């Protein structure tokens, strides 16, 4: 995880965070239907991300 802050104005700061999530097992949510099952949500095991925000 990499975090950076930059002062903006009167105690406010812009914040950026880069991160990576890695699940040891694949997570999958299925819906049971009459004809079988259907995947509703299947998360990726490797998920990079970026958070942007303003801090006080």
BADO-798936 format. One record per residue: z negated, x negated, y of N, C-alpha, C, O, CB in turn; residue in one letter. Coordinates in steps of 0.001 Angstrom, whole numbers, padded with zeros to 6 digits, always signed. Each point is the difference from the previous one (the first is absolute). Glycine has a CB too. Layout:
BEGIN
ZXYZXYZXYZXYZXYa/...
***
This chain:
BEGIN
+000000-000839-001159+000000+000839+001159+000000-000894+001234-000790-000939+000098-000418+002793-001341x/+002092-001556+002175+000103-000743+001250-000261+000972+001139+000643+001046+000086+001019-002707-001077x/-002608+001320+001871-000349+000877+001116+000155-000757+001309-000431-001147+000115-001166+002445-001571x/+002207-000660+002433+000170-000578+001331-000440+001008+001053+000233+001199-000150+001677-002634-000668x/-002551+000946+001893-000409+000845+001122+000500-000643+001281+000005-001224+000131-002058+002062-001375x/+002477-000001+002196+000439-000479+001311-000616+000891+001070+000209+001213-000019+001968-002115-000941x/-002934+000323+001896-000587+000802+001067+001086+000682+000837+001037-000595+000294-003011-000961-000237x/+001717+002825+000326+000968+000738+000802-000548+000218+001409+000570-000465+000987+000320+001599-003061x/-002041-000395+002143-000507+000392+001313-001408+000544-000140-000228+000869-000842+002558-000366+001644x/-003272-000971-000022-001380+000494+000083-000667+000266-001356-000513+001093-000236+001159-000098+002393x/-000639-001960-003015-000658+000139-001295+000866+000588-001102-000418+000024-001158-001646+000226+002416x/+003246+000220-000934+000929+000507-001011+000787-001165-000578+000325-000959+000700-000152+003193+000481x/+000124-002136-002454+000773-001050-000665+000999+000632-000968-000295+001013-000634-001642-002633+000853x/+003102+001022-000326+000983+000414-001006-000317-000750-001286-000311-001191+000030+002109+001659+001734x/-001720+000220-002879-000321-000622-001289+001149+000203-000977+000613+001067-000047-003073-000686+000441x/+002737-001401-001158+001027+000037-001038-000599-000586-001272-000693-001016+000042+002581+000816+001667x/-001620+000842-002828-000507-000493-001280+001110+000091-001038+000587+001064-000200-002952-000349+000779x/+002649-001825-001233+000954-000042-001115-000808-000064-001290-000966-000756-000093+002761-000411+001502x/-001404+001954-002399-000760-000002-001248+000916+000258-001187+001141+000437+000146-003171+000356+001086x/+001492-001078-002405+000696+000242-001263-001002+000607-000965-001108-000512-000153+002736-001414+000534x/-001242+003020-001035-000827+000614-001040+000701-000185-001335+001222+000113-000094-002183+001590+001721x/+000185-001986-002643+000543-000175-001343-000909+000729-000974-001170-000353-000146+002208-001889+000745x/-000504+003257-001266-000763+000738-001010+000217-000645-001362+001133-000335-000345-000935+002481+001676x/-001264-002328-002116+000158-000586-001331+000740+000930-000964+000605-000466-000966-002707-000813+001357x/+002059+002575-000137+000685+000963-000870+000832+000954+000860-000355+000278+001145-001503-000436-002879x/+002931+000641+001193+000850+000942+000732-000699+001363+000053-000441+000517-001026+002553-001757+000302x/-002209+001818+001929-000628+001300+000192+001096+001039+000141+000944-000176+000771-002979-000859+000331x/+001901+002118-001852+001028+001039+000011-000666+001358-000177-000855+000176-000867+002580-001780-000071x/-001326+002559+001768-000531+001359-000087+001117+000922-000464+001057+000066+000627-002757-000514+001210x/+001468+001158-002936+001005+000878-000588-000416+001460+000132-001186+000326+000062+001829-002141-001667x/+000347+002668+001647-000203+001443+000047+000462+000576-001332+001131-000242-000421-000824+000320+002956x/-001177+000686-003203+000350+000603-001288+000797+001280+000252-000483+000922+000657-001596-001903-001757x/+003287+001028+000577+000870+001164+000124+000287+000563-001381-000325-000625-001009+001354-000302+003117x/-000425+002098-002157+000354+000600-001301+000975-000878-000775-000074-000081-001226-000291+002353+002203x/+001267-002921-000273+001029-000816-000663-000410-001461-000191+000804-000817-000447+000885+002331+001435x/-002934-001841-000653-000479-001375-000153-000795-000433+001215-000664+000816+000640+002630-001340-002083x/-001900-000756+001759-000719-000519+001167+000981-000555+001016+001108-000413-000340-003097-000120-001091x/+001558+000534+002681+000816-000544+001081-000903-000844+000894-001101+000419+000356+002707+001567-000432x/-001133-003170+000433-000792-000885+000850-000072+000575+001412+001024+000284+000621-000350-002287-002011x/-001896+002169+001885-000210+000494+001360-000138-001185+000952+000569-000004+001092-001689+002102-001970x/+000362-003094+000451-000212-001188+000814-000126-001199-000925-000803+000006-000933-000333+001340+002758x/+001928-002366-001563-000079-001248-000757-000100-001135+001013+000970-000313+000691+000377+001263-002661x/-002524-001561+002053-000214-001072+000963+000564-001308-000527-000005-000261-001203-002048+001416+002045x/+002537-001967+000080+000467-001333-000371-001208-000888-000275-001047+000172+000624+003154+000102+000769x/-001976-001216-002312-001102-000915-000309-000184-001022+001115-001129-000402+000282+001565+000708-002732x/+000642-000730+003084-000037-000986+001074+000388+000710+001297+001115+000506+000126-000544-002432-001722x/-001505+001961+002569+000254+000731+001241-000346-000865+001210-001180-000181+000303+000718+002358-001482x/+001463-002715+001876-000272-000696+001254-000169+001027+001118+000512+001115-000097+000797-003146-000682x/-002016+001661+001826-000199+000946+001096-000334-000678+001314-000348-001180+000047-000407+002822-001712x/+000871-000859+002738-000324-000453+001347-000802+001092+000688+000388+001168-000034+001703-002608+000157x/-003210+001074+000503-000791+000927+000803+000103-000446+001454-000144-001184+000304-001457+001679-002238x/+001847+000452+002826+000029-000263+001436-001020+000908+000658-000121+001166-000378+002571-001849+000322x/-003187+000174+001033-001000+000839+000633-000485-000553+001318+000380-001091+000425-001049+001830-002655x/-000186+000049+002869-000654-000384+001240-001497+000039-000247-000520+000983-000528+002427-000085+001963x/-002604-001965-001054-001440-000085-000192-000710+000047+001340+000525-000439+001023-000189-000886-003121x/-001530+001864+002065-000852+000033+001204-001002-001131-000044-000806-000146+000919+001073+002631-000749x/
***
